Amino acid sequence: GGVMLSGCCIAAKGAQPDIRIFAAEPLGADDVARSMKEGKLVPQTDPRTIADGLLTSMGDMTWPIIRDHVEEVVTVTEEEIVSAMKLVFTRMKLVIEPSAAVGVAAVLSEKFRKIEGIQRVGIVLCGGNVDIQKLPW
């Protein structure tokens, strides 16, 4: 848990030390958000989300990296995740996994759009965990 995010933190901060990093999570699997709020690693308990790549807890090795480099965590609903998947498919003709759609949904959210000083945004999109038979539309 947290390997992709912590790896992105290390790479991004190594390339551009002043870069701002935001995390995105489903409301039903929000251990990073809860950990950031508590200031300590809070294990995932009974996660429920379509974003099955985000069901596991952060690890002891990834938590300190995420804690030290992520500015804020934006949480999104299941409906926002599905809408983001549809948007990417409709506009980009890409099938992304629900876990990747979490980042898209976060950037489209009111909470993210209210954050000041953001000029450019990058989102990691992945699709390796997609079962075409289980697409939610």
Z-matrix of the N, CA and C atoms (Angstrom, degrees):
N
C 1 1.440
C 2 1.511 1 111.74
N 3 1.324 2 114.87 1 130.56
C 4 1.451 3 120.80 2 176.46
C 5 1.511 4 114.82 3 86.81
N 6 1.336 5 116.93 4 6.04
C 7 1.468 6 119.61 5 -175.89
C 8 1.523 7 111.48 6 -66.79
N 9 1.332 8 118.37 7 -46.86
C 10 1.462 9 119.54 8 -179.49
C 11 1.525 10 110.96 9 -63.30
N 12 1.329 11 117.13 10 -45.28
C 13 1.463 12 120.20 11 -179.83
C 14 1.518 13 111.77 12 -63.51
N 15 1.307 14 117.69 13 -46.02
C 16 1.469 15 119.28 14 -179.02
C 17 1.531 16 110.58 15 -66.27
N 18 1.326 17 117.37 16 -37.48
C 19 1.466 18 120.33 17 176.81
C 20 1.515 19 111.55 18 -64.20
N 21 1.325 20 116.61 19 -41.29
C 22 1.469 21 120.30 20 176.83
C 23 1.530 22 110.89 21 -64.17
N 24 1.322 23 116.70 22 -37.54
C 25 1.469 24 120.61 23 177.13
C 26 1.520 25 110.85 24 -60.22
N 27 1.321 26 116.28 25 -48.46
C 28 1.465 27 120.86 26 -178.40
C 29 1.523 28 110.44 27 -63.02
N 30 1.327 29 117.08 28 -46.78
C 31 1.469 30 120.89 29 -178.59
C 32 1.527 31 111.48 30 -65.41
N 33 1.321 32 116.93 31 -47.21
C 34 1.459 33 120.59 32 -176.93
C 35 1.524 34 111.97 33 -65.27
N 36 1.328 35 116.40 34 -45.96
C 37 1.464 36 119.71 35 179.78
C 38 1.530 37 111.42 36 -67.99
N 39 1.340 38 116.43 37 -30.71
C 40 1.463 39 119.49 38 176.34
C 41 1.517 40 112.03 39 -67.85
N 42 1.321 41 116.41 40 -36.39
C 43 1.462 42 121.31 41 -179.80
C 44 1.521 43 112.40 42 -80.98
N 45 1.326 44 116.32 43 -36.14
C 46 1.462 45 121.15 44 -176.94
C 47 1.534 46 108.61 45 -147.02
N 48 1.328 47 117.24 46 91.82
C 49 1.473 48 121.35 47 -173.04
C 50 1.528 49 115.50 48 -56.16
N 51 1.328 50 118.74 49 -26.28
C 52 1.458 51 120.09 50 -177.89
C 53 1.535 52 113.24 51 -94.55
N 54 1.314 53 117.45 52 9.57
C 55 1.464 54 120.79 53 179.70
C 56 1.532 55 110.44 54 -64.94
N 57 1.312 56 115.54 55 145.93
C 58 1.467 57 121.04 56 176.84
C 59 1.524 58 107.76 57 -97.73
N 60 1.331 59 116.39 58 131.91
C 61 1.460 60 121.22 59 -178.28
C 62 1.522 61 109.18 60 -119.67
N 63 1.333 62 114.04 61 128.80
C 64 1.454 63 121.87 62 177.51
C 65 1.514 64 108.17 63 -118.74
N 66 1.311 65 116.82 64 145.58
C 67 1.460 66 121.79 65 177.15
C 68 1.522 67 108.45 66 -108.07
N 69 1.333 68 115.36 67 159.05
C 70 1.460 69 121.19 68 178.28
C 71 1.520 70 108.47 69 -132.50
N 72 1.320 71 115.71 70 140.07
C 73 1.469 72 121.03 71 179.80
C 74 1.513 73 110.96 72 -145.12
N 75 1.334 74 116.07 73 151.85
C 76 1.461 75 119.04 74 170.76
C 77 1.531 76 109.16 75 -72.41
N 78 1.306 77 117.23 76 146.68
C 79 1.467 78 120.42 77 176.38
C 80 1.524 79 111.90 78 -58.08
N 81 1.328 80 116.75 79 -31.46
C 82 1.457 81 120.47 80 -177.71
C 83 1.520 82 114.90 81 -83.21
N 84 1.320 83 117.38 82 3.24
C 85 1.472 84 122.32 83 177.99
C 86 1.527 85 107.51 84 -153.14
N 87 1.307 86 115.91 85 68.93
C 88 1.470 87 121.55 86 -167.97
C 89 1.531 88 114.02 87 -111.90
N 90 1.319 89 117.03 88 44.18
C 91 1.465 90 119.24 89 -178.04
C 92 1.524 91 113.10 90 -65.68
N 93 1.324 92 118.61 91 -31.58
C 94 1.471 93 120.00 92 178.28
C 95 1.526 94 109.27 93 -67.68
N 96 1.324 95 116.85 94 -46.50
C 97 1.471 96 120.07 95 179.46
C 98 1.527 97 110.79 96 -60.08
N 99 1.325 98 116.58 97 -44.93
C 100 1.465 99 119.61 98 -179.97
C 101 1.523 100 111.29 99 -67.23
N 102 1.323 101 116.97 100 -37.82
C 103 1.470 102 120.55 101 178.56
C 104 1.522 103 111.00 102 -65.50
N 105 1.324 104 116.69 103 -42.46
C 106 1.468 105 120.25 104 178.96
C 107 1.528 106 109.96 105 -63.17
N 108 1.313 107 116.75 106 -40.99
C 109 1.469 108 120.75 107 179.88
C 110 1.527 109 111.57 108 -65.41
N 111 1.327 110 116.39 109 -41.61
C 112 1.472 111 121.84 110 -178.60
C 113 1.529 112 112.66 111 -80.12
N 114 1.343 113 116.95 112 -21.44
C 115 1.455 114 120.79 113 -177.22
C 116 1.519 115 113.33 114 75.99
N 117 1.330 116 115.92 115 17.21
C 118 1.462 117 121.28 116 177.34
C 119 1.528 118 108.30 117 -152.15
N 120 1.307 119 116.20 118 160.30
C 121 1.458 120 121.30 119 -179.03
C 122 1.526 121 110.19 120 -65.18
N 123 1.328 122 115.48 121 120.02
C 124 1.468 123 122.10 122 177.94
C 125 1.525 124 106.78 123 -113.15
N 126 1.318 125 118.13 124 114.88
C 127 1.465 126 120.32 125 -176.97
C 128 1.525 127 112.86 126 -64.42
N 129 1.320 128 114.30 127 151.64
C 130 1.462 129 121.62 128 175.41
C 131 1.530 130 108.93 129 -68.63
N 132 1.306 131 117.95 130 132.00
C 133 1.463 132 121.20 131 177.51
C 134 1.519 133 108.69 132 -129.02
N 135 1.311 134 116.37 133 122.93
C 136 1.462 135 123.52 134 176.76
C 137 1.530 136 112.90 135 50.30
N 138 1.345 137 118.11 136 55.55
C 139 1.463 138 119.80 137 179.73
C 140 1.529 139 111.47 138 -67.75
N 141 1.319 140 115.28 139 142.49
C 142 1.464 141 121.37 140 179.36
C 143 1.524 142 108.45 141 -140.28
N 144 1.334 143 115.01 142 106.88
C 145 1.455 144 119.98 143 -179.89
C 146 1.520 145 110.01 144 -163.43
N 147 1.306 146 115.24 145 154.33
C 148 1.457 147 121.14 146 173.50
C 149 1.531 148 110.47 147 -69.46
N 150 1.326 149 116.42 148 -22.69
C 151 1.467 150 122.69 149 -178.90
C 152 1.525 151 109.55 150 -78.99
N 153 1.333 152 115.78 151 74.35
C 154 1.465 153 120.28 152 -171.80
C 155 1.523 154 113.78 153 -66.16
N 156 1.308 155 118.73 154 -17.26
C 157 1.456 156 120.90 155 175.12
C 158 1.518 157 113.08 156 -73.14
N 159 1.324 158 116.19 157 -8.52
C 160 1.472 159 121.02 158 -178.32
C 161 1.521 160 112.48 159 -114.31
N 162 1.307 161 117.27 160 22.53
C 163 1.460 162 121.22 161 -177.84
C 164 1.527 163 114.02 162 -81.69
N 165 1.314 164 117.70 163 -22.94
C 166 1.465 165 119.79 164 -176.00
C 167 1.529 166 111.47 165 -84.22
N 168 1.307 167 115.35 166 158.76
C 169 1.467 168 121.60 167 177.32
C 170 1.519 169 111.11 168 -77.81
N 171 1.305 170 115.22 169 154.27
C 172 1.459 171 120.08 170 170.17
C 173 1.515 172 108.87 171 -61.56
N 174 1.307 173 115.04 172 152.29
C 175 1.449 174 118.84 173 178.07
C 176 1.515 175 112.79 174 -96.29
N 177 1.319 176 115.69 175 169.20
C 178 1.467 177 121.38 176 178.01
C 179 1.523 178 111.95 177 -62.35
N 180 1.329 179 116.76 178 -29.36
C 181 1.470 180 119.96 179 -178.97
C 182 1.530 181 112.20 180 -83.60
N 183 1.337 182 117.12 181 -30.70
C 184 1.466 183 119.18 182 -177.77
C 185 1.526 184 112.94 183 -85.56
N 186 1.312 185 117.44 184 -30.86
C 187 1.462 186 120.79 185 -176.90
C 188 1.532 187 113.20 186 -56.27
N 189 1.333 188 120.89 187 -48.62
C 190 1.469 189 118.74 188 -178.55
C 191 1.531 190 113.21 189 -61.61
N 192 1.317 191 117.02 190 -34.64
C 193 1.472 192 120.58 191 179.17
C 194 1.522 193 109.58 192 -67.38
N 195 1.317 194 116.12 193 -47.10
C 196 1.459 195 120.94 194 179.61
C 197 1.530 196 110.32 195 -63.91
N 198 1.311 197 116.93 196 -46.04
C 199 1.475 198 121.92 197 179.92
C 200 1.529 199 111.06 198 -55.98
N 201 1.322 200 116.74 199 -41.26
C 202 1.455 201 120.67 200 -173.69
C 203 1.528 202 114.20 201 -83.88
N 204 1.328 203 118.11 202 -16.20
C 205 1.466 204 119.73 203 -173.69
C 206 1.525 205 115.82 204 -119.51
N 207 1.316 206 118.26 205 -20.04
C 208 1.467 207 120.23 206 -178.09
C 209 1.528 208 109.15 207 -88.04
N 210 1.316 209 115.28 208 126.65
C 211 1.466 210 121.04 209 -179.01
C 212 1.530 211 111.86 210 -76.30
N 213 1.323 212 116.01 211 -40.36
C 214 1.465 213 119.64 212 -175.75
C 215 1.526 214 108.87 213 -159.76
N 216 1.339 215 115.68 214 153.70
C 217 1.463 216 122.03 215 176.94
C 218 1.525 217 108.05 216 -113.52
N 219 1.323 218 115.46 217 128.35
C 220 1.463 219 121.73 218 177.98
C 221 1.525 220 107.38 219 -106.04
N 222 1.329 221 117.06 220 123.83
C 223 1.460 222 120.38 221 178.89
C 224 1.525 223 109.82 222 -101.32
N 225 1.345 224 115.27 223 149.04
C 226 1.466 225 120.94 224 -177.04
C 227 1.531 226 110.28 225 -133.88
N 228 1.316 227 115.59 226 158.48
C 229 1.460 228 122.11 227 -179.87
C 230 1.527 229 110.57 228 -85.58
N 231 1.311 230 115.73 229 166.90
C 232 1.464 231 121.25 230 175.95
C 233 1.529 232 110.95 231 -61.15
N 234 1.312 233 116.60 232 -39.65
C 235 1.462 234 121.05 233 179.06
C 236 1.524 235 111.10 234 -62.77
N 237 1.323 236 116.92 235 -39.85
C 238 1.467 237 120.54 236 178.31
C 239 1.527 238 110.92 237 -66.43
N 240 1.315 239 117.04 238 -36.17
C 241 1.467 240 121.24 239 178.39
C 242 1.525 241 110.13 240 -63.57
N 243 1.324 242 117.10 241 -49.32
C 244 1.473 243 121.15 242 179.99
C 245 1.528 244 110.44 243 -62.92
N 246 1.309 245 117.53 244 -41.83
C 247 1.472 246 120.66 245 178.13
C 248 1.526 247 111.21 246 -61.18
N 249 1.319 248 116.52 247 -39.62
C 250 1.469 249 120.59 248 178.77
C 251 1.529 250 110.94 249 -66.16
N 252 1.326 251 117.38 250 -40.12
C 253 1.472 252 120.86 251 176.64
C 254 1.527 253 110.21 252 -60.11
N 255 1.323 254 115.92 253 -45.07
C 256 1.469 255 120.63 254 179.86
C 257 1.525 256 111.32 255 -64.60
N 258 1.326 257 116.65 256 -42.00
C 259 1.466 258 120.68 257 -179.86
C 260 1.530 259 110.86 258 -60.91
N 261 1.314 260 116.87 259 -47.54
C 262 1.468 261 120.43 260 -179.44
C 263 1.527 262 110.46 261 -63.37
N 264 1.329 263 116.87 262 -40.18
C 265 1.465 264 119.46 263 178.32
C 266 1.531 265 110.47 264 -65.71
N 267 1.319 266 116.89 265 -45.43
C 268 1.462 267 121.58 266 -176.91
C 269 1.525 268 112.21 267 -66.39
N 270 1.329 269 116.52 268 -45.53
C 271 1.466 270 120.82 269 -174.20
C 272 1.524 271 113.80 270 -86.84
N 273 1.336 272 117.18 271 -34.83
C 274 1.463 273 120.77 272 -173.96
C 275 1.526 274 113.40 273 -110.79
N 276 1.333 275 116.28 274 -10.24
C 277 1.468 276 122.12 275 -177.06
C 278 1.526 277 111.07 276 59.83
N 279 1.337 278 115.61 277 36.32
C 280 1.461 279 122.56 278 176.78
C 281 1.519 280 109.42 279 -116.73
N 282 1.320 281 116.53 280 136.83
C 283 1.454 282 121.11 281 172.90
C 284 1.526 283 106.75 282 -97.03
N 285 1.312 284 115.83 283 115.77
C 286 1.459 285 120.24 284 179.08
C 287 1.515 286 108.84 285 -112.26
N 288 1.307 287 115.13 286 153.44
C 289 1.458 288 118.79 287 178.29
C 290 1.529 289 109.43 288 -74.42
N 291 1.331 290 116.57 289 157.14
C 292 1.465 291 119.50 290 179.93
C 293 1.528 292 113.29 291 -54.67
N 294 1.319 293 117.83 292 -35.15
C 295 1.471 294 120.05 293 -179.89
C 296 1.525 295 111.33 294 -63.25
N 297 1.326 296 118.08 295 -35.97
C 298 1.465 297 121.31 296 176.79
C 299 1.521 298 110.67 297 -71.86
N 300 1.318 299 116.23 298 -34.15
C 301 1.463 300 120.56 299 179.71
C 302 1.523 301 111.87 300 -65.60
N 303 1.317 302 117.36 301 -22.04
C 304 1.468 303 120.90 302 177.51
C 305 1.529 304 109.73 303 -60.06
N 306 1.319 305 117.82 304 -43.38
C 307 1.457 306 121.07 305 178.18
C 308 1.517 307 112.66 306 -64.31
N 309 1.321 308 116.63 307 -41.26
C 310 1.461 309 121.02 308 177.61
C 311 1.529 310 109.57 309 -63.70
N 312 1.325 311 116.42 310 -47.04
C 313 1.464 312 120.82 311 179.68
C 314 1.531 313 111.07 312 -59.50
N 315 1.317 314 116.46 313 -39.64
C 316 1.467 315 120.12 314 -179.66
C 317 1.528 316 111.30 315 -63.22
N 318 1.325 317 116.62 316 -44.55
C 319 1.461 318 120.62 317 -179.04
C 320 1.529 319 111.53 318 -65.78
N 321 1.317 320 117.12 319 -30.35
C 322 1.464 321 121.38 320 178.62
C 323 1.526 322 112.85 321 -81.21
N 324 1.331 323 117.54 322 -10.74
C 325 1.460 324 121.35 323 -174.90
C 326 1.528 325 112.50 324 -73.35
N 327 1.330 326 114.58 325 154.75
C 328 1.466 327 120.90 326 176.37
C 329 1.528 328 110.78 327 -59.10
N 330 1.321 329 116.57 328 -42.15
C 331 1.459 330 120.46 329 -178.14
C 332 1.529 331 111.05 330 -57.37
N 333 1.321 332 116.69 331 -45.75
C 334 1.464 333 119.56 332 -179.28
C 335 1.524 334 111.07 333 -68.81
N 336 1.308 335 116.96 334 -41.25
C 337 1.472 336 119.99 335 -177.61
C 338 1.521 337 112.59 336 -65.76
N 339 1.331 338 117.28 337 -19.44
C 340 1.463 339 120.88 338 178.79
C 341 1.531 340 112.71 339 -84.39
N 342 1.319 341 117.54 340 -10.34
C 343 1.465 342 120.57 341 -179.79
C 344 1.530 343 108.68 342 -71.75
N 345 1.288 344 116.27 343 127.61
C 346 1.462 345 120.71 344 -176.23
C 347 1.520 346 112.50 345 -84.10
N 348 1.322 347 114.98 346 153.94
C 349 1.452 348 121.90 347 172.48
C 350 1.520 349 115.59 348 83.57
N 351 1.311 350 117.67 349 11.83
C 352 1.467 351 119.77 350 179.32
C 353 1.519 352 108.77 351 -95.79
N 354 1.329 353 115.87 352 121.87
C 355 1.457 354 120.70 353 -179.56
C 356 1.526 355 112.27 354 -108.23
N 357 1.319 356 116.57 355 -35.62
C 358 1.465 357 121.60 356 179.51
C 359 1.521 358 108.50 357 -135.25
N 360 1.330 359 115.06 358 149.09
C 361 1.457 360 120.76 359 -178.23
C 362 1.518 361 109.51 360 -132.45
N 363 1.323 362 116.12 361 137.35
C 364 1.461 363 121.62 362 172.48
C 365 1.522 364 108.49 363 -120.00
N 366 1.327 365 115.97 364 138.84
C 367 1.460 366 121.78 365 179.41
C 368 1.523 367 107.85 366 -128.37
N 369 1.319 368 116.87 367 133.46
C 370 1.458 369 120.82 368 175.55
C 371 1.521 370 107.84 369 -81.91
N 372 1.339 371 116.12 370 119.85
C 373 1.467 372 121.56 371 177.21
C 374 1.514 373 109.00 372 -108.50
N 375 1.315 374 115.85 373 133.86
C 376 1.459 375 120.20 374 178.12
C 377 1.524 376 108.68 375 -139.33
N 378 1.304 377 116.39 376 158.85
C 379 1.450 378 119.77 377 -176.81
C 380 1.499 379 113.59 378 -143.70
N 381 1.317 380 117.21 379 9.46
C 382 1.452 381 121.16 380 -176.14
C 383 1.510 382 114.65 381 -67.54
N 384 1.315 383 117.70 382 -14.07
C 385 1.456 384 121.15 383 -176.98
C 386 1.536 385 110.27 384 -111.82
N 387 1.333 386 116.16 385 42.90
C 388 1.461 387 120.73 386 -178.27
C 389 1.517 388 109.78 387 -111.59
N 390 1.316 389 115.20 388 128.13
C 391 1.459 390 121.62 389 170.08
C 392 1.529 391 106.12 390 -104.90
N 393 1.311 392 116.87 391 108.52
C 394 1.460 393 121.68 392 -173.89
C 395 1.531 394 111.80 393 -57.65
N 396 1.332 395 116.38 394 -26.04
C 397 1.462 396 120.89 395 178.51
C 398 1.527 397 112.43 396 -74.53
N 399 1.326 398 116.96 397 -15.33
C 400 1.466 399 120.12 398 -176.59
C 401 1.525 400 113.41 399 -112.09
N 402 1.328 401 117.21 400 16.46
C 403 1.459 402 118.46 401 177.33
C 404 1.523 403 109.12 402 -60.03
N 405 1.333 404 117.25 403 139.75
C 406 1.471 405 120.85 404 -172.25
C 407 1.525 406 114.82 405 -81.01
N 408 1.328 407 118.01 406 23.40
C 409 1.467 408 120.07 407 175.18
C 410 1.493 409 111.06 408 -142.97
